[in-house]
C-alpha cells in the first residue's frame, strides 16, 4: 500500500483518487474548498463534478494542504494549469521530504510556453522533488469513475519513475502503458484541446462527419508538426496521448472543450460560454499559447490560427471556416516529410 495525495478535486482528480483508493492505496484528495472536502469525506460524493457517482469509502479528503500531503510518497497534481505554480510554491513550505510527482493536467503556459512538467521543475525545490511523471491519454472522468475500460500512458525521463506510477494506477479497468517521450505526451495532451474546441465549433455550425474527420486528421498534423519542432518523437502522436486523446475529446459530449466549442459555433460569445461552463476549459488558454509557439517556431498551424481569431479577435466561426477551405492547394504528404 502506497500513501498518495491527489491535489485538485475536480472531475479528473476525483476519478483518479477513486482509482487509487480502489486499488488499496492510502489516498487523500485535497480540495481548496472546505465544504467540498467534507462532502467527499463524509458523503463519498462529489456532486458538482461527478453527479451520481459514489466514491470509495476508504478515500479521504482534506482542505488543508499540509495535512493532505503529510507522509505521502507520491503526489498527483490534478489542478488546472493556471494554478500549478501557486500550488508548487505552497508545497515547498509544507513538504518535509522528497516525493515523486505525477501530473495529469493538460496545457501549455501562455507567454512562457512552458509545458507543465517544466513549470513544476521551475517552481518545486529540488529537495522535495524526486522526479516528475506525466499521465495522459483518452480518459473521460465520467467513464473512469464507473470503471469502464480506460487506457492511458505515463511518461518520464526516468523509467523506474514511470513504472512506479504505472503500478500505482494499473487495474483491470484502468490499463497504463509507459513512454519515455515526455515532450510528446505533454504536447499531445495539451494541443488536442484546441482541436476539440474546433470540432465543437463545426458541430455547432451544423457541419457533418466529413468536416469532423478532416478536422481531426489535419489537427493531428498540426499537433505533430509543432511537437516534432519541440523535440518530440513523431510516433508518440499516433499513440494514446496523441491520436487516442484527440479522438475521444473531439467526439464526446463529456468533453468540456467540445461543449464550449459547440456553444461558440451556435453563436455564443467566449464570455458567455465560460460563464455557463462552470469548469475550466483548458483549450482556450492553450490556444493562445500554441498560437504564440507556432509563430516562434515557424510552424504553420492554420486550425489553431483560425480558432485564435474566433476566441480572441472576435471573428465569426463561419468566416474562418471559409478561409480554411479556400487556402492554396497543397500536397498532403508534404506535412509528413519532416517527421522522420
KAJO-V817686 format. One record per pair of residues at least 12 apart in sequence whose C-alpha atoms are under 8 Angstrom apart, sorted by sequence separation. I is the first residue (numbers start at 1). J is the second residue. D is the distance in whole Angstrom. If there is no record, write none. Layout:
i=I j=J d=D
i=I j=J d=D
This chain:
i=17 j=29 d=6
i=44 j=56 d=7
i=138 j=150 d=7
i=139 j=151 d=7
i=154 j=166 d=7
i=166 j=178 d=7
i=44 j=57 d=6
i=103 j=116 d=8
i=138 j=151 d=7
i=139 j=152 d=7
i=199 j=212 d=6
i=224 j=237 d=6
i=260 j=273 d=6
i=291 j=304 d=6
i=307 j=320 d=8
i=103 j=117 d=8
i=137 j=151 d=7
i=138 j=152 d=6
i=223 j=237 d=8
i=260 j=274 d=8
i=290 j=304 d=7
i=291 j=305 d=6
i=306 j=320 d=6
i=14 j=29 d=7
i=40 j=55 d=8
i=44 j=59 d=8
i=117 j=132 d=7
i=137 j=152 d=4
i=163 j=178 d=7
i=306 j=321 d=8
i=13 j=29 d=8
i=136 j=152 d=6
i=137 j=153 d=6
i=162 j=178 d=6
i=199 j=215 d=7
i=117 j=134 d=8
i=135 j=152 d=7
i=136 j=153 d=5
i=162 j=179 d=8
i=198 j=215 d=8
i=199 j=216 d=8
i=220 j=237 d=8
i=260 j=277 d=7
i=287 j=304 d=6
i=291 j=308 d=7
i=41 j=59 d=7
i=135 j=153 d=6
i=136 j=154 d=6
i=306 j=324 d=8
i=41 j=60 d=5
i=134 j=153 d=8
i=135 j=154 d=4
i=9 j=29 d=7
i=40 j=60 d=7
i=41 j=61 d=5
i=134 j=154 d=5
i=135 j=155 d=7
i=195 j=215 d=7
i=287 j=307 d=7
i=288 j=308 d=7
i=4 j=25 d=7
i=6 j=27 d=7
i=8 j=29 d=7
i=9 j=30 d=6
i=40 j=61 d=6
i=41 j=62 d=8
i=133 j=154 d=7
i=134 j=155 d=5
i=159 j=180 d=7
i=195 j=216 d=7
i=256 j=277 d=8
i=260 j=281 d=7
i=287 j=308 d=6
i=303 j=324 d=8
i=3 j=25 d=6
i=4 j=26 d=6
i=5 j=27 d=6
i=6 j=28 d=6
i=7 j=29 d=6
i=8 j=30 d=6
i=9 j=31 d=5
i=133 j=155 d=6
i=134 j=156 d=6
i=152 j=174 d=8
i=154 j=176 d=7
i=158 j=180 d=8
i=220 j=242 d=8
i=302 j=324 d=7
i=1 j=24 d=6
i=2 j=25 d=5
i=3 j=26 d=5
i=4 j=27 d=5
i=5 j=28 d=5
i=6 j=29 d=5
i=7 j=30 d=5
i=8 j=31 d=6
i=38 j=61 d=7
i=133 j=156 d=5
i=149 j=172 d=8
i=150 j=173 d=6
i=151 j=174 d=6
i=152 j=175 d=6
i=153 j=176 d=5
i=154 j=177 d=6
i=155 j=178 d=6
i=156 j=179 d=7
i=157 j=180 d=6
i=220 j=243 d=7
i=256 j=279 d=8
i=1 j=25 d=5
i=2 j=26 d=6
i=3 j=27 d=6
i=4 j=28 d=6
i=5 j=29 d=6
i=6 j=30 d=6
i=7 j=31 d=7
i=8 j=32 d=8
i=37 j=61 d=5
i=38 j=62 d=7
i=75 j=99 d=7
i=77 j=101 d=7
i=81 j=105 d=6
i=132 j=156 d=7
i=133 j=157 d=8
i=149 j=173 d=5
i=150 j=174 d=5
i=151 j=175 d=5
i=152 j=176 d=5
i=153 j=177 d=5
i=154 j=178 d=5
i=155 j=179 d=5
i=156 j=180 d=5
i=157 j=181 d=8
i=195 j=219 d=6
i=257 j=281 d=6
i=1 j=26 d=7
i=5 j=30 d=7
i=37 j=62 d=5
i=66 j=91 d=8
i=70 j=95 d=7
i=73 j=98 d=8
i=74 j=99 d=5
i=75 j=100 d=6
i=76 j=101 d=6
i=77 j=102 d=6
i=78 j=103 d=6
i=80 j=105 d=6
i=81 j=106 d=7
i=148 j=173 d=6
i=149 j=174 d=6
i=150 j=175 d=6
i=151 j=176 d=6
i=152 j=177 d=6
i=153 j=178 d=6
i=154 j=179 d=6
i=155 j=180 d=5
i=156 j=181 d=7
i=157 j=182 d=7
i=256 j=281 d=6
i=257 j=282 d=7
i=37 j=63 d=6
i=65 j=91 d=8
i=69 j=95 d=7
i=73 j=99 d=5
i=74 j=100 d=5
i=75 j=101 d=5
i=76 j=102 d=5
i=77 j=103 d=4
i=78 j=104 d=5
i=79 j=105 d=7
i=81 j=107 d=6
i=147 j=173 d=6
i=149 j=175 d=8
i=151 j=177 d=8
i=153 j=179 d=7
i=155 j=181 d=6
i=156 j=182 d=6
i=220 j=246 d=8
i=257 j=283 d=6
i=72 j=99 d=7
i=73 j=100 d=6
i=74 j=101 d=6
i=75 j=102 d=6
i=76 j=103 d=6
i=77 j=104 d=6
i=78 j=105 d=6
i=81 j=108 d=8
i=82 j=109 d=7
i=131 j=158 d=8
i=147 j=174 d=8
i=155 j=182 d=5
i=192 j=219 d=8
i=284 j=311 d=7
i=34 j=62 d=7
i=66 j=94 d=5
i=74 j=102 d=7
i=76 j=104 d=7
i=77 j=105 d=7
i=81 j=109 d=7
i=101 j=129 d=7
i=133 j=161 d=7
i=34 j=63 d=5
i=65 j=94 d=8
i=66 j=95 d=7
i=98 j=127 d=6
i=99 j=128 d=6
i=100 j=129 d=6
i=101 j=130 d=7
i=103 j=132 d=7
i=132 j=161 d=8
i=133 j=162 d=6
i=29 j=59 d=7
i=31 j=61 d=7
i=33 j=63 d=6
i=97 j=127 d=7
i=98 j=128 d=4
i=99 j=129 d=5
i=100 j=130 d=5
i=101 j=131 d=6
i=102 j=132 d=6
i=103 j=133 d=6
i=104 j=134 d=6
i=106 j=136 d=8
i=131 j=161 d=7
i=144 j=174 d=8
i=155 j=185 d=7
i=216 j=246 d=7
i=27 j=58 d=8
i=28 j=59 d=6
i=29 j=60 d=6
i=30 j=61 d=6
i=31 j=62 d=6
i=32 j=63 d=5
i=97 j=128 d=5
i=98 j=129 d=5
i=99 j=130 d=5
i=100 j=131 d=5
i=101 j=132 d=5
i=102 j=133 d=4
i=103 j=134 d=5
i=104 j=135 d=5
i=192 j=223 d=8
i=216 j=247 d=7
i=14 j=46 d=8
i=26 j=58 d=8
i=27 j=59 d=6
i=28 j=60 d=5
i=29 j=61 d=5
i=30 j=62 d=5
i=31 j=63 d=5
i=32 j=64 d=8
i=84 j=116 d=8
i=88 j=120 d=7
i=92 j=124 d=6
i=96 j=128 d=7
i=98 j=130 d=6
i=99 j=131 d=8
i=100 j=132 d=6
i=101 j=133 d=6
i=102 j=134 d=6
i=103 j=135 d=6
i=104 j=136 d=6
i=133 j=165 d=8
i=153 j=185 d=8
i=191 j=223 d=6
i=26 j=59 d=8
i=27 j=60 d=6
i=28 j=61 d=5
i=29 j=62 d=6
i=30 j=63 d=6
i=31 j=64 d=8
i=91 j=124 d=8
i=92 j=125 d=6
i=95 j=128 d=7
i=100 j=133 d=8
i=102 j=135 d=7
i=22 j=56 d=7
i=28 j=62 d=7
i=30 j=64 d=7
i=85 j=119 d=7
i=89 j=123 d=6
i=216 j=250 d=7
i=21 j=56 d=7
i=30 j=65 d=7
i=81 j=116 d=7
i=84 j=119 d=8
i=85 j=120 d=7
i=88 j=123 d=6
i=89 j=124 d=7
i=188 j=223 d=7
i=22 j=58 d=8
i=84 j=120 d=7
i=88 j=124 d=6
i=92 j=128 d=7
i=187 j=223 d=7
i=188 j=224 d=8
i=18 j=55 d=6
i=21 j=58 d=6
i=11 j=49 d=5
i=18 j=56 d=6
i=21 j=59 d=6
i=30 j=68 d=6
i=85 j=123 d=6
i=10 j=49 d=6
i=11 j=50 d=6
i=29 j=68 d=7
i=188 j=227 d=8
i=28 j=68 d=6
i=187 j=227 d=6
i=18 j=59 d=7
i=28 j=69 d=8
i=270 j=311 d=6
i=17 j=59 d=7
i=184 j=227 d=6
i=183 j=227 d=7
i=184 j=228 d=8
i=183 j=230 d=7
i=184 j=231 d=8
i=134 j=182 d=7
i=183 j=231 d=7
i=184 j=232 d=5
i=136 j=185 d=7
i=183 j=232 d=5
i=184 j=233 d=6
i=188 j=237 d=6
i=136 j=186 d=8
i=182 j=232 d=8
i=184 j=234 d=8
i=192 j=242 d=7
i=196 j=246 d=7
i=200 j=250 d=7
i=134 j=185 d=7
i=181 j=232 d=7
i=185 j=236 d=7
i=195 j=246 d=8
i=199 j=250 d=6
i=134 j=186 d=7
i=137 j=189 d=7
i=181 j=233 d=7
i=184 j=236 d=6
i=185 j=237 d=8
i=189 j=241 d=6
i=199 j=251 d=8
i=265 j=317 d=6
i=136 j=189 d=6
i=184 j=237 d=7
i=188 j=241 d=6
i=189 j=242 d=7
i=192 j=245 d=7
i=193 j=246 d=8
i=196 j=249 d=6
i=197 j=250 d=8
i=264 j=317 d=8
i=188 j=242 d=5
i=192 j=246 d=5
i=196 j=250 d=4
i=181 j=236 d=7
i=186 j=241 d=8
i=195 j=250 d=7
i=196 j=251 d=8
i=185 j=241 d=5
i=189 j=245 d=7
i=193 j=249 d=7
i=185 j=242 d=7
i=188 j=245 d=8
i=192 j=249 d=7
i=200 j=257 d=7
i=201 j=258 d=8
i=204 j=261 d=7
i=205 j=262 d=8
i=200 j=258 d=4
i=204 j=262 d=4
i=196 j=255 d=8
i=199 j=258 d=6
i=200 j=259 d=6
i=203 j=262 d=6
i=204 j=263 d=6
i=197 j=257 d=5
i=198 j=258 d=8
i=200 j=260 d=7
i=201 j=261 d=4
i=202 j=262 d=7
i=204 j=264 d=7
i=205 j=265 d=5
i=100 j=161 d=8
i=196 j=257 d=6
i=197 j=258 d=5
i=200 j=261 d=4
i=201 j=262 d=5
i=204 j=265 d=4
i=205 j=266 d=6
i=196 j=258 d=5
i=197 j=259 d=8
i=199 j=261 d=7
i=200 j=262 d=4
i=201 j=263 d=7
i=203 j=265 d=7
i=204 j=266 d=5
i=5 j=68 d=6
i=102 j=165 d=7
i=194 j=257 d=8
i=197 j=260 d=7
i=198 j=261 d=6
i=199 j=262 d=8
i=200 j=263 d=8
i=201 j=264 d=6
i=202 j=265 d=6
i=5 j=69 d=5
i=13 j=77 d=8
i=193 j=257 d=6
i=197 j=261 d=4
i=200 j=264 d=8
i=201 j=265 d=4
i=4 j=69 d=8
i=13 j=78 d=5
i=196 j=261 d=7
i=197 j=262 d=8
i=200 j=265 d=7
i=201 j=266 d=8
i=12 j=78 d=7
i=13 j=79 d=8
i=5 j=72 d=6
i=3 j=71 d=7
i=4 j=72 d=5
i=7 j=75 d=7
i=10 j=78 d=8
i=115 j=183 d=8
i=226 j=294 d=7
i=229 j=297 d=7
i=3 j=72 d=5
i=4 j=73 d=6
i=5 j=74 d=7
i=6 j=75 d=6
i=7 j=76 d=6
i=8 j=77 d=7
i=9 j=78 d=8
i=10 j=79 d=8
i=2 j=72 d=8
i=3 j=73 d=6
i=4 j=74 d=5
i=5 j=75 d=5
i=6 j=76 d=5
i=7 j=77 d=5
i=8 j=78 d=5
i=9 j=79 d=8
i=116 j=186 d=8
i=229 j=299 d=8
i=2 j=73 d=7
i=3 j=74 d=7
i=4 j=75 d=6
i=5 j=76 d=6
i=6 j=77 d=6
i=7 j=78 d=5
i=8 j=79 d=5
i=115 j=186 d=7
i=226 j=297 d=8
i=2 j=74 d=8
i=4 j=76 d=7
i=6 j=78 d=7
i=7 j=79 d=6
i=115 j=187 d=8
i=226 j=299 d=6
i=225 j=299 d=7
i=222 j=300 d=7
i=107 j=186 d=8
i=108 j=187 d=8
i=222 j=301 d=5
i=106 j=186 d=7
i=107 j=187 d=8
i=222 j=302 d=8
i=222 j=303 d=8
i=107 j=189 d=7
i=108 j=190 d=6
i=106 j=189 d=5
i=107 j=190 d=4
i=106 j=190 d=5
i=107 j=191 d=7
i=219 j=303 d=7
i=197 j=283 d=7
i=153 j=240 d=7
i=196 j=283 d=8
i=152 j=240 d=6
i=153 j=241 d=7
i=151 j=240 d=8
i=152 j=241 d=7
i=193 j=282 d=7
i=194 j=283 d=5
i=193 j=283 d=5
i=194 j=284 d=7
i=192 j=283 d=8
i=50 j=142 d=7
i=53 j=145 d=7
i=191 j=283 d=7
i=194 j=286 d=7
i=53 j=146 d=8
i=190 j=283 d=8
i=193 j=286 d=8
i=194 j=287 d=6
i=191 j=286 d=7
i=190 j=286 d=7
i=191 j=287 d=8
i=191 j=290 d=7
i=138 j=240 d=6
i=137 j=240 d=5
i=138 j=241 d=7
i=136 j=240 d=8
i=137 j=241 d=4
i=136 j=241 d=6
i=137 j=242 d=7
i=198 j=303 d=8
i=234 j=339 d=6
i=138 j=244 d=5
i=139 j=245 d=7
i=234 j=340 d=7
i=137 j=244 d=7
i=138 j=245 d=4
i=137 j=245 d=5
i=138 j=246 d=7
i=195 j=303 d=8
i=138 j=247 d=8
i=139 j=248 d=8
i=195 j=304 d=8
i=198 j=307 d=7
i=138 j=248 d=6
i=194 j=304 d=7
i=225 j=335 d=8
i=138 j=249 d=7
i=228 j=339 d=7
i=142 j=254 d=7
i=194 j=307 d=8
i=205 j=318 d=7
i=140 j=254 d=7
i=221 j=335 d=7
i=225 j=339 d=7
i=140 j=255 d=7
i=224 j=339 d=8
i=201 j=317 d=7
i=16 j=141 d=8
i=19 j=144 d=8
i=15 j=141 d=6
i=19 j=145 d=8
i=15 j=142 d=8
i=18 j=145 d=7
i=12 j=140 d=8
i=16 j=144 d=8
i=12 j=141 d=5
i=15 j=144 d=6
i=16 j=145 d=8
i=11 j=141 d=6
i=15 j=145 d=5
i=11 j=142 d=8
i=23 j=168 d=8
i=23 j=169 d=7
i=20 j=168 d=7
i=23 j=171 d=7
i=20 j=169 d=6
i=19 j=169 d=7
i=2 j=168 d=8
i=107 j=282 d=6
i=110 j=285 d=7
i=106 j=282 d=7
i=107 j=283 d=8
i=109 j=285 d=8
i=110 j=286 d=7
i=113 j=289 d=6
i=108 j=285 d=8
i=109 j=286 d=7
i=113 j=290 d=8
i=107 j=285 d=8
i=108 j=286 d=6
i=110 j=288 d=6
i=111 j=289 d=7
i=107 j=286 d=6
i=110 j=289 d=4
i=113 j=292 d=8
i=109 j=289 d=6
i=110 j=290 d=8
i=113 j=293 d=7
i=108 j=289 d=6
i=111 j=292 d=7
i=108 j=290 d=8
i=110 j=292 d=8
i=80 j=280 d=7
i=81 j=282 d=8
i=80 j=282 d=8
